[in-house]
C-alpha cells in the first residue's frame, strides 16, 4: 500500500490540542485510522511529523475524516450528484456514506472484521473471485489475505474509488508481478457478458439497498451470476435488515427465491444469503 496520510479525526486532533494546552511535547497517536501508531511533536501553534509542520488550528467534526491537501486539512468527501464521504468508526477502519446513508455495518463490529467473516463463507483460498460492488475494498482485502488466486472487483462510482486512495485500509490494484487484484471503475452489469460460463469459483455481492439499485437484485442479474459461476461455487449476497413494516416487502426472502429460480440452493446467514450453485 502506498503511504497515506496524515489523516486526522476529531479524536486525534483533541489529543494534539491537549498536548498543546500542557505546553507541547511528543505525542503518540495514529495518523492512518489506527492502522499504525506514530509519534509527533506538538509545539505552540503547530505539530510536526516526518519533517513537515501542520497547523493545530481548525474545526474538526466528529463524523468526518480529514486529509492534508498540501495547504490545510480538508474533509475526505466529494459532492457530485450525491454527497459521498469517509466516516470514522470506533474500530479504526472507516465506513462511508452516500447522502448520509451508511454503507457498511459498524454498530456491533468493525466493517473490516465484518468483511472478514463474510469472505470466510466463500472460502477464498486458491479461487478466482468476482467482487461485484467493490466499495472500500474490504471484501477484496480479505480475499487476498485468504489466498485468492485472483479477484475481479467492480465499483461504478468514481468518488468511491477516490475514497479508496485515501483510506489506508483499502487495497490497491496489484502490481503486475502479482496481478491478483484487478479493480475496474464501471458497472458490473456491463462486464458480466465478457466472462465465459463457469469462469468464477466464488462471488461476493454487496449491493446498495434495493431502493437505490434494484437492478442488482433482479432475476436477470442473478441468472448471469449463475452462468459465470462454477458448479458448486458459492455466492454470498449481502441483503441487510430492511424493515418489512415500513417497506411492505421481505427483501431477503425475495432474494432467496430469485436465486433459487436462477439455479442456487440458499440459506440465510446473518445479514445475507449464502447460495451454492446446484
C-alpha positions in Angstrom: 0.0 0.0 0.0 1.3 3.5 -0.9 1.9 5.8 2.1 -1.3 7.7 3.1 -1.5 10.5 5.5 -1.6 12.2 7.6 -5.3 11.7 8.3 -7.0 13.4 11.2 -10.2 12.8 13.2 -11.7 14.9 15.9 -10.4 12.4 18.4 -6.7 12.6 17.2 -7.0 16.4 16.9 -8.1 16.6 20.5 -5.1 14.6 21.6 -2.9 17.2 19.9 -4.7 20.1 21.4 -4.4 18.6 24.9 -0.7 18.3 24.4 -0.6 22.0 23.3 -2.5 23.0 26.4 0.1 21.2 28.5 2.9 23.1 26.9 3.7 20.8 23.9 5.9 17.8 23.6 5.9 14.4 22.0 2.5 12.6 21.4 1.9 9.1 20.3 -1.1 8.8 18.1 -2.4 7.3 14.8 -2.4 9.3 11.6 -3.8 6.4 9.5 -7.1 5.5 11.2 -5.5 3.1 13.8 -3.6 1.0 11.2 -0.4 2.0 12.9 1.0 4.3 15.7 3.5 7.1 15.3 5.0 10.0 17.3 4.5 13.7 16.5 6.0 16.8 18.1 3.5 19.4 19.3 4.5 23.0 19.6 2.8 26.3 20.4 0.9 26.7 17.1 1.9 23.6 15.0 2.7 20.0 15.2 5.4 18.2 13.1 5.7 14.7 11.6 8.2 13.3 9.3 10.0 16.7 8.9 6.8 18.6 8.0 4.8 21.1 10.0 1.0 21.1 10.2 -1.4 23.7 11.8 -3.2 23.0 15.1 -6.0 25.4 14.2 -9.2 24.3 12.6 -12.6 22.8 13.3 -12.7 19.0 13.2 -16.2 17.5 13.3 -16.9 14.1 15.0 -18.2 12.2 12.0 -15.6 13.4 9.5 -12.1 12.3 8.4 -9.6 14.9 7.2 -6.7 14.6 4.8 -3.8 17.0 4.2 -4.3 18.8 0.9 -0.9 20.5 1.0 -2.3 23.7 2.5 -4.9 22.6 5.0 -6.9 19.7 6.4 -9.9 19.0 4.3 -12.8 16.5 4.7 -12.5 13.3 2.8 -15.7 13.9 1.0 -17.0 14.7 -2.5 -20.2 16.1 -3.9 -21.3 15.4 -7.4 -24.9 14.2 -7.8 -24.7 12.9 -4.1 -22.5 13.6 -1.1 -20.0 10.8 -0.5 -17.7 10.8 2.5 -15.4 8.6 4.5 -16.7 8.3 8.1 -14.6 7.3 11.2 -15.6 4.4 13.4 -14.8 3.3 16.9 -13.0 0.3 15.4 -10.4 2.1 13.2 -11.3 1.0 9.7 -13.8 3.6 8.4 -17.1 3.2 6.7 -18.5 5.5 4.0 -21.8 7.3 3.5 -23.8 8.3 0.5 -26.2 11.2 1.2 -26.0 10.3 4.9 -26.8 6.6 4.4 -24.2 4.4 6.0 -22.9 1.8 3.5 -21.2 -0.7 5.9 -22.2 -2.1 9.3 -20.4 -0.5 12.3 -22.7 -0.7 15.3 -21.5 -4.0 16.7 -18.5 -4.9 14.7 -15.7 -3.3 12.7 -16.6 -3.1 9.0 -13.3 -4.6 8.2 -13.9 -7.6 10.6 -17.4 -7.9 9.2 -15.9 -8.3 5.8 -13.5 -11.0 7.1 -16.4 -13.1 8.4 -18.4 -12.8 5.2 -15.4 -13.6 2.9 -14.8 -16.7 5.1 -18.1 -18.1 4.0 -16.9 -18.4 0.4 -13.5 -19.9 1.4 -11.3 -17.8 -0.9 -8.1 -19.8 -0.9 -6.9 -20.6 -4.5 -10.1 -19.2 -6.0 -10.9 -16.8 -8.8 -13.5 -14.4 -7.3 -15.9 -11.8 -8.6 -16.4 -8.9 -6.2 -19.5 -7.2 -7.8 -19.7 -3.9 -5.8 -16.2 -3.1 -4.5 -16.9 -0.2 -2.2 -13.9 0.5 0.0 -12.4 -2.9 -0.9 -12.7 -4.7 2.4 -14.0 -7.9 0.7 -11.2 -7.8 -1.8 -8.6 -7.2 1.0 -9.7 -10.3 2.9 -9.9 -12.4 -0.3 -6.2 -11.5 -0.9 -5.3 -12.3 2.7 -7.2 -15.6 2.4 -5.1 -16.7 -0.6 -7.4 -16.0 -3.5 -5.8 -16.6 -6.9 -7.4 -13.6 -8.5 -10.1 -11.0 -7.6 -12.1 -9.0 -10.2 -13.6 -6.1 -8.3 -16.0 -3.5 -9.8 -17.0 -0.1 -8.5 -19.1 2.2 -10.7 -18.8 5.4 -8.6 -15.6 7.3 -9.2 -15.9 9.2 -5.9 -15.8 5.9 -4.0 -12.7 4.9 -5.9 -11.2 8.3 -4.8 -12.1 7.5 -1.2 -10.1 4.3 -1.5 -7.0 6.3 -2.5 -7.1 8.0 0.9 -8.2 5.0 3.0 -5.2 3.1 4.4 -7.5 0.0 4.9 -8.4 -0.2 1.2 -6.3 -2.4 -1.1 -4.9 -1.1 -4.4 -4.7 -2.7 -7.8 -2.0 -5.4 -7.6 1.4 -4.7 -9.2 2.0 -6.6 -12.5 4.2 -9.2 -10.9 1.3 -10.1 -8.6 -1.8 -9.3 -10.6 -4.2 -10.9 -8.1 -6.5 -7.8 -7.7 -8.0 -6.0 -10.6 -10.1 -3.0 -9.7 -12.3 -1.7 -12.5 -14.2 1.6 -12.5 -17.5 0.6 -14.0 -20.9 -1.1 -13.5 -20.5 -4.9 -13.1 -23.7 -5.3 -15.2 -21.7 -4.1 -18.2 -18.9 -6.5 -17.8 -20.5 -9.9 -16.9 -21.2 -10.8 -20.5 -17.5 -10.7 -21.2 -16.9 -13.7 -18.9 -17.2 -17.3 -20.1 -19.6 -19.7 -18.5 -18.4 -21.1 -15.1 -15.4 -18.6 -15.1 -15.5 -17.8 -11.3 -15.1 -20.1 -8.3 -17.0 -17.8 -6.0 -18.9 -14.5 -5.9 -19.3 -11.7 -3.3 -22.3 -9.4 -3.9 -22.6 -6.4 -1.6 -25.0 -4.1 -3.5 -26.5 -0.8 -2.3 -30.0 -1.2 -0.8 -32.8 -2.3 -3.1 -34.4 1.1 -3.4 -31.2 2.5 -4.8 -30.0 -0.3 -7.1 -32.9 -2.6 -7.8 -31.3 -3.9 -11.0 -28.7 -5.7 -8.8 -31.5 -7.7 -7.2 -33.2 -8.6 -10.5 -33.8 -12.1 -11.8 -31.9 -11.4 -15.0 -28.8 -10.3 -13.0 -29.0 -13.5 -10.8 -29.2 -15.6 -13.9 -26.0 -14.0 -15.1 -24.3 -14.7 -11.8 -25.3 -18.3 -12.0 -24.0 -18.5 -15.6 -20.5 -17.3 -14.7 -20.2 -19.3 -11.5 -18.8 -22.9 -11.5 -20.9 -25.8 -10.3 -21.0 -26.0 -6.5 -19.5 -22.5 -6.4 -20.6 -20.2 -3.5 -22.2 -16.8 -3.6 -22.6 -14.5 -0.6 -25.2 -11.9 -1.1 -25.4 -9.1 1.4 -29.0 -8.0 2.0 -29.0 -6.2 5.3 -32.1 -6.0 7.5 -34.7 -3.9 5.7 -37.8 -3.2 7.8 -40.7 -5.2 6.4 -43.2 -3.0 8.3 -42.0 0.2 6.5 -41.1 -1.3 3.1 -44.0 -3.6 2.8 -41.8 -6.4 1.5 -39.5 -9.2 2.7 -36.4 -8.4 0.6 -34.2 -11.3 2.0 -36.9 -13.8 1.1 -37.4 -12.3 -2.4 -33.6 -12.5 -2.9 -33.5 -16.2 -1.8 -36.4 -17.1 -4.1 -34.9 -15.4 -7.2 -31.5 -17.1 -6.5 -33.3 -20.4 -6.3 -35.0 -19.8 -9.6 -31.6 -19.0 -11.1 -30.3 -22.4 -10.0 -28.9 -21.9 -6.5 -29.7 -23.6 -3.2 -29.8 -20.9 -0.4 -29.7 -20.4 3.3 -30.0 -17.2 5.4 -26.9 -16.3 7.3 -26.6 -13.2 9.4 -27.5 -10.2 7.3 -27.2 -12.0 4.0 -27.9 -15.1 1.8 -25.3 -17.8 1.2 -26.1 -19.5 -2.1 -24.5 -22.5 -3.7 -24.9 -23.2 -7.5 -26.6 -26.6 -8.0 
